[in-house]
Amino acid sequence: MVSIAVAVPLQLVRRVLRPGGLLAVSAPSRHNDPELSSVLPDWGRPSSFDAEVGPAVVGEVLDVVAVTSWDEPLLHLPDREAVTLYLRGRGLSEPTARDAALRVATPLRVTKRGSLIWARR
């Protein structure tokens, strides 16, 4: 079952996308940033739209023509300040991010996981 928070926007995309039009949408994996799993409270939890369900969700409204996935150590965080800033971007408060960064060895290579979904109307 697709959440209304995802279904409605995709239906709107279908409405405005001309026949044959192409949609490209990216979705992070729920298993993105595994090196930080111990400090990210919601790590691994399913979301309404992630790489694990994204192709099926898009496929309910459009014709999925390709899915490109990645699972690579693409991000380098050289020090705890960089880890703190990155964790802030992942939604942690300043104090929580600072405390979490103290529990992470640096420098750190972070594995990015996700998918790019291509679909046509």
C-alpha distance (Angstrom), angle and dihedral (degrees) to the residues before:
residue distance angle dihedral
M1 . . .
V2 3.78 . .
S3 3.79 118.7 .
I4 3.78 116.6 -117.2
A5 3.82 88.3 -121.6
V6 3.81 87.8 67.5
A7 3.81 102.1 28.7
V8 3.80 96.7 56.7
P9 3.83 96.1 51.2
L10 3.81 91.0 47.0
Q11 3.80 90.9 50.0
L12 3.80 88.8 51.0
V13 3.81 90.0 50.3
R14 3.80 89.2 51.6
R15 3.80 90.4 50.1
V16 3.81 95.4 52.6
L17 3.81 98.5 34.7
R18 3.77 109.5 95.1
P19 3.82 118.3 -126.8
G20 3.80 107.6 -76.6
G21 3.81 89.7 16.7
L22 3.79 117.4 145.9
L23 3.80 127.6 -128.1
A24 3.80 122.9 -165.6
V25 3.79 117.3 -169.2
S26 3.78 129.9 169.9
A27 3.77 126.9 -150.2
P28 3.79 129.7 -172.8
S29 3.77 118.2 -130.3
R30 3.77 118.6 -110.9
H31 3.83 82.5 -126.5
N32 3.81 94.1 54.9
D33 3.82 116.2 133.4
P34 3.84 96.3 19.2
E35 3.80 91.0 174.5
L36 3.81 87.4 66.6
S37 3.80 97.3 43.9
S38 3.79 92.5 111.4
V39 3.81 92.6 58.3
L40 3.83 101.2 36.3
P41 3.82 107.3 83.5
D42 3.82 97.1 -155.4
W43 3.80 96.8 38.3
G44 3.81 111.9 143.1
R45 3.78 95.7 11.6
P46 3.80 115.8 128.7
S47 3.79 117.0 -110.1
S48 3.78 130.1 -160.8
F49 3.79 89.8 -96.4
D50 3.79 122.3 19.1
A51 3.80 135.6 139.0
E52 3.79 91.8 -90.9
V53 3.84 94.0 61.2
G54 3.81 102.6 16.5
P55 3.82 98.3 96.6
A56 3.82 92.2 49.6
V57 3.81 92.4 45.7
V58 3.81 93.0 49.6
G59 3.80 88.8 43.2
E60 3.81 90.2 61.8
V61 3.80 89.4 66.4
L62 3.82 107.0 21.4
D63 3.79 138.8 24.0
V64 3.81 108.5 -94.3
V65 3.81 108.0 -140.8
A66 3.80 101.3 175.0
V67 3.78 142.6 2.5
T68 3.79 121.5 -161.1
S69 3.79 115.1 -168.6
W70 3.78 131.3 -171.1
D71 3.79 134.3 -158.8
E72 3.78 107.4 170.9
P73 3.82 139.2 130.8
L74 3.81 93.1 -110.5
L75 3.80 104.2 149.9
H76 3.80 126.7 71.0
L77 3.80 117.7 -161.4
P78 3.81 106.0 -171.7
D79 3.80 100.3 -169.6
R80 3.80 146.0 1.3
E81 3.80 91.8 -87.2
A82 3.82 89.1 59.5
V83 3.81 90.9 46.5
T84 3.81 90.2 50.7
L85 3.79 92.1 50.4
Y86 3.80 91.7 47.2
L87 3.82 92.2 49.5
R88 3.81 89.4 50.1
G89 3.81 86.7 56.8
R90 3.80 88.5 52.2
G91 3.82 89.7 58.0
L92 3.80 104.4 -94.8
S93 3.79 118.0 137.7
E94 3.78 118.3 -111.4
P95 3.83 95.1 -102.4
T96 3.80 93.5 43.1
A97 3.82 92.2 47.6
R98 3.81 91.4 48.5
D99 3.80 92.1 49.8
A100 3.81 92.2 45.5
A101 3.81 91.5 50.1
L102 3.81 88.8 59.1
R103 3.81 88.4 62.2
V104 3.81 94.2 53.2
A105 3.81 122.7 83.9
T106 3.79 113.5 -129.8
P107 2.92 145.3 -112.7
L108 3.80 89.6 48.1
R109 3.80 133.3 -172.9
V110 3.79 109.6 -152.5
T111 3.79 121.6 -152.6
K112 3.77 113.1 -133.1
R113 3.80 116.6 -153.3
G114 3.77 128.4 -178.2
S115 3.77 147.1 101.6
L116 3.78 141.1 -105.4
I117 3.79 110.5 -144.5
W118 3.81 121.4 -158.2
A119 3.79 118.3 -163.8
R120 3.81 138.4 169.0
R121 3.75 132.0 -150.6
